[in-house]
Amino acid sequence: MLIGEVARRSGISSRMLRHYESLGLVRPSGRTGSGYREYSGADIQRIFHVESLRAVGLSLREIGRALDDPGFTPLALVDDLIRRTRERIAAETALLTRLHRVHATDPAGWEDVLQVVTLLRALGSPSADARQRAALASADEVPVEALAEAALGEADPNVAGALRWALARSGGGGPALLAEGLGAPEAAVRERAVRSLAEMPGDEATALLRDALAHTDAAVRGHAALALGTRGAADAVPELVDMVVAGRNDTDAADALSVLAGDDTAADRITAVLVDRLAHGSAPVSARGRLAQALADGPGAAASRALGDLLHDADRAVALTAAYVLQLRDTE
């Protein structure tokens, strides 16, 4: 079969077939009397082998080795192809994301495009100063998706604070994007997500923080509870009391309970939970002392009775703490 016919039937141009020949990949087995290339059935089969290997990403050099080296084993090369393909997909996905973010800013001209691209690059800079400057400048110029992604990945506390500030100013969409980080496998990302949510204003962020109270990660629950306490949400009371019992950010938790106790309904709930924890008698000595201190702002007779019971606690430090708290309550 002559080269023109091979090209027509295979869909491979005559130029490419000549290139294959120059590389030694596929040499026509014969020539006609007039000197034209003539391909045998075996030659055509080899052409299709070359095309098949090109389709899975092998270079022409790798294809030549695969076809001509009897000792060649494909496993290592296939592994390398998988790695390179993943890297290419990741790079192209990053490019697509960047393009979507530029598009979201609705640029009026190329100057706007260049400004957005510059800020996006700065947010990914290895320099913390550059990232912080970009965060402080980007609230109105970079899509909220870019700010949220940067906030979830930022380890530097100063840059993270700037990103949270920018997110709080960015308008809608930020809380939901940050909440996606609560499901991350890395504990650090989950903590950044809940810390960022804690600084987001509005009902949407509050609702997401309430959802976070049921999270399996104690650190996430704790940050959510502290944030909700400052917002006057009584839903946080059980988790705040758990923090007092566990000695986990217990000072901040006690302060949040004290703030919540300013509302009569919340104060009654706080007292009920604290008294319940003490009534079970399973709290360790250190926890009983902390619970006694937390009862200082608890209204009503229930709190006083619980403190009275602690006056006879087997541990003298707990009994003294209860006596001191009762004295404070009597003088108010």
C-alpha positions in Angstrom: 0.0 0.0 0.0 1.4 3.4 -1.0 1.9 6.2 1.5 -1.1 8.2 0.2 -3.4 5.3 0.6 -2.1 4.6 4.1 -2.6 8.2 5.0 -6.2 8.2 3.7 -7.2 5.0 5.5 -5.4 5.7 8.8 -6.1 9.4 9.1 -2.4 10.0 9.7 -0.9 12.6 7.3 1.8 11.7 4.8 4.1 14.2 6.5 3.7 12.5 9.9 4.3 9.1 8.3 7.6 10.4 6.8 8.4 11.8 10.3 7.9 8.4 11.8 10.2 7.0 9.1 12.9 9.5 9.9 12.8 8.6 13.5 13.0 4.9 12.7 9.5 4.2 14.2 7.9 2.9 11.1 9.9 2.1 8.0 8.0 1.0 4.8 9.1 -2.6 4.0 9.5 -2.0 0.3 9.6 0.3 -2.6 7.8 0.2 -5.9 9.7 0.1 -9.2 9.3 3.8 -9.4 10.8 4.3 -5.9 7.6 5.0 -4.0 7.2 3.8 -0.4 5.2 0.7 0.0 3.8 -0.4 3.3 3.1 -4.0 4.2 0.3 -5.3 6.5 2.9 -5.5 9.3 4.0 -1.9 8.7 0.4 -0.7 9.0 -0.1 -2.7 12.2 3.0 -1.0 13.6 1.6 2.4 12.6 -1.5 1.7 14.7 0.7 0.5 17.6 2.5 3.8 17.5 -0.8 5.7 17.5 -2.2 3.7 20.3 0.9 4.4 22.5 0.7 8.1 21.6 -2.9 8.1 22.7 -1.9 7.1 26.3 0.7 9.9 26.4 4.0 8.3 25.5 6.5 10.4 23.6 7.8 9.2 20.2 11.1 8.4 21.9 9.4 6.3 24.5 7.3 4.6 21.8 10.4 3.6 19.9 11.9 2.1 23.0 8.6 0.3 23.9 8.3 -1.3 20.4 12.0 -2.2 19.9 13.4 -3.1 23.3 12.5 -6.8 24.1 13.5 -6.2 27.8 11.3 -3.1 28.2 8.8 -3.3 31.0 6.0 -0.8 30.8 5.0 -0.6 34.5 7.5 2.1 35.5 6.7 4.2 32.5 3.0 3.9 33.0 3.5 5.0 36.6 5.4 8.0 35.4 2.6 8.8 32.9 0.1 8.7 35.6 2.1 11.1 37.7 2.7 13.5 34.8 -1.0 13.3 33.8 -2.1 14.2 37.4 0.3 17.1 37.4 -1.0 18.4 34.1 -4.6 18.0 35.3 -3.8 19.9 38.5 -2.1 22.7 36.6 -4.9 23.0 34.1 -7.5 22.9 36.9 -5.6 25.7 38.7 -5.6 27.7 35.4 -9.3 27.1 34.9 -10.0 28.2 38.5 -7.9 31.4 37.9 -9.8 32.2 34.7 -13.2 31.7 36.5 -12.0 34.1 39.2 -10.9 36.7 36.7 -14.2 36.3 34.9 -16.2 36.8 38.2 -14.7 40.3 38.6 -16.4 41.3 35.3 -13.2 43.2 34.2 -13.9 46.3 32.0 -10.5 46.1 30.4 -7.1 44.5 30.3 -5.9 46.7 33.2 -8.5 45.2 35.4 -7.6 41.7 34.3 -3.9 42.4 35.1 -4.8 43.8 38.5 -6.8 40.7 39.4 -4.1 38.3 38.2 -1.5 40.3 40.2 -3.5 40.0 43.4 -4.2 36.3 42.8 -0.5 35.7 42.4 0.3 37.7 45.5 -2.1 35.6 47.5 -0.1 32.6 46.6 3.3 34.2 47.1 5.9 32.6 49.4 6.3 35.9 51.1 4.0 36.4 54.0 4.3 40.2 53.6 3.1 40.0 50.0 0.2 37.8 50.9 -0.8 40.1 53.7 -0.7 43.2 51.4 -2.8 41.4 48.8 -5.4 40.4 51.5 -5.7 43.9 52.7 -6.1 45.3 49.2 -8.3 42.6 47.7 -11.7 42.8 49.4 -13.3 44.5 46.5 -11.0 43.3 43.7 -10.7 39.5 44.1 -13.6 37.0 44.2 -14.6 35.7 47.6 -13.7 32.2 46.5 -10.0 33.2 46.2 -10.1 34.8 49.7 -11.7 31.8 51.3 -9.3 29.4 49.7 -6.4 31.5 50.9 -7.8 31.8 54.4 -8.2 28.0 54.7 -4.6 27.4 53.6 -2.9 30.3 55.5 -0.6 29.3 58.4 0.8 32.7 59.2 -1.4 34.3 61.9 -1.0 37.9 60.7 -1.9 37.0 57.1 -4.8 34.8 58.3 -6.1 37.8 60.3 -5.9 40.0 57.2 -7.7 37.4 55.1 -10.5 37.0 57.7 -10.9 40.8 57.7 -11.1 40.9 53.9 -13.7 38.0 53.9 -15.8 39.8 56.5 -15.9 42.8 54.1 -16.4 40.8 50.9 -20.2 40.4 51.0 -22.2 37.2 50.4 -20.9 33.7 49.8 -18.0 33.7 52.3 -19.5 31.7 55.1 -20.6 28.8 52.9 -17.2 28.6 51.3 -15.4 28.6 54.7 -17.8 25.9 56.0 -16.5 23.6 53.3 -13.2 23.6 55.2 -14.9 22.1 58.3 -15.0 18.8 56.4 -11.2 18.8 55.5 -9.1 15.9 56.7 -6.5 18.2 58.1 -7.2 19.5 61.6 -5.4 22.8 60.9 -7.7 23.5 58.0 -10.8 22.8 60.0 -9.6 25.1 62.7 -8.9 27.9 60.2 -12.4 27.4 58.8 -14.1 27.8 62.1 -11.9 30.7 63.2 -12.8 32.5 60.0 -16.5 31.7 60.4 -16.3 33.2 63.9 -15.3 36.5 62.4 -18.0 36.6 59.7 -21.0 38.7 60.5 -24.6 37.8 59.8 -27.2 35.1 60.3 -25.6 32.7 57.8 -22.4 32.5 59.7 -24.2 32.1 63.0 -26.3 29.2 61.6 -23.1 27.5 60.3 -21.4 27.9 63.7 -24.5 26.3 65.3 -24.1 23.3 62.9 -20.4 23.1 64.0 -21.4 22.5 67.6 -22.1 18.9 66.5 -18.7 18.5 64.8 -16.6 15.4 65.7 -13.6 17.7 66.2 -13.5 19.1 69.7 -11.4 22.1 68.6 -14.1 23.0 66.0 -16.9 22.6 68.6 -15.0 24.8 71.0 -14.3 27.7 68.7 -17.9 27.6 67.5 -19.2 27.6 71.0 -17.0 30.6 72.0 -18.0 32.5 68.9 -21.7 31.8 69.5 -21.3 32.8 73.2 -20.2 36.3 72.1 -23.3 36.4 69.8 -25.6 35.6 72.7 -26.6 32.1 71.4 -27.6 29.9 74.2 -27.2 26.8 72.0 -23.5 27.0 72.9 -24.1 26.4 76.7 -23.6 22.6 76.8 -20.4 22.8 74.8 -19.1 25.7 76.9 -19.7 23.7 80.0 -18.0 20.6 78.5 -15.0 22.9 77.9 -15.0 24.0 81.6 -15.2 20.3 82.7 -12.4 19.2 80.3 -10.2 22.2 81.1 -10.1 23.0 77.4 -10.0 26.8 76.9 -11.9 26.8 80.2 -11.2 30.4 81.1 -12.6 31.7 77.7 -15.5 29.3 78.1 -16.3 30.5 81.6 -16.1 34.1 80.3 -18.5 33.2 77.5 -20.9 31.6 80.0 -20.7 34.8 82.1 -21.7 36.9 79.1 -24.6 34.6 78.3 -25.8 34.7 82.0 -26.8 38.3 81.4 -29.9 36.9 79.8 -32.3 35.4 82.3 -33.4 32.5 80.1 -29.8 31.6 79.2 -28.7 32.1 82.9 -31.3 29.5 84.0 -30.1 27.1 81.3 -26.5 27.6 82.3 -27.3 26.9 86.0 -29.2 23.8 85.1 -26.4 22.3 83.0 -23.7 23.2 85.7 -25.8 21.7 88.5 -26.5 18.6 86.4 -22.8 18.1 85.8 -22.0 18.5 89.5 -25.0 16.2 90.6 -23.6 13.3 88.6 -20.5 13.3 90.8 -18.3 12.0 88.1 -16.4 15.2 87.4 -12.7 15.1 88.6 -11.5 17.4 91.4 -10.1 20.1 89.0 -13.4 20.1 87.1 -15.5 20.5 90.2 -13.5 23.5 91.2 -14.0 25.1 87.7 -17.7 24.3 87.8 -18.0 26.0 91.2 -16.3 29.1 89.8 -18.7 29.1 86.8 -21.7 29.0 89.2 -20.7 32.5 90.4 -23.1 34.1 87.9 -25.8 31.4 88.1 -29.0 32.9 89.4 -31.5 31.3 91.8 -31.6 28.7 94.6 -30.4 25.8 92.4 -27.0 27.3 92.0 -26.8 28.2 95.7 -27.7 24.6 96.7 -25.1 23.1 94.4 -22.5 25.4 95.9 -23.7 24.5 99.4 -23.2 20.8 98.6 -19.6 21.6 97.4 -18.8 23.1 100.8 -18.6 19.5 102.0 -16.5 18.2 99.1 -13.8 15.8 100.0 -11.2 18.0 98.3 -10.5 21.0 100.4 -9.6 23.2 97.4 -13.1 22.6 95.9 -14.8 23.3 99.2 -12.8 26.6 99.6 -13.7 27.6 96.0 -17.4 27.0 96.7 -17.2 29.0 100.0 -15.6 31.9 98.2 -18.1 31.8 95.3 -21.0 31.7 97.8 -19.5 34.7 99.6 -19.4 36.6 96.3 -23.0 35.8 95.6 -24.1 36.9 99.1 -22.4 40.3 98.7 -24.0 41.0 95.3 
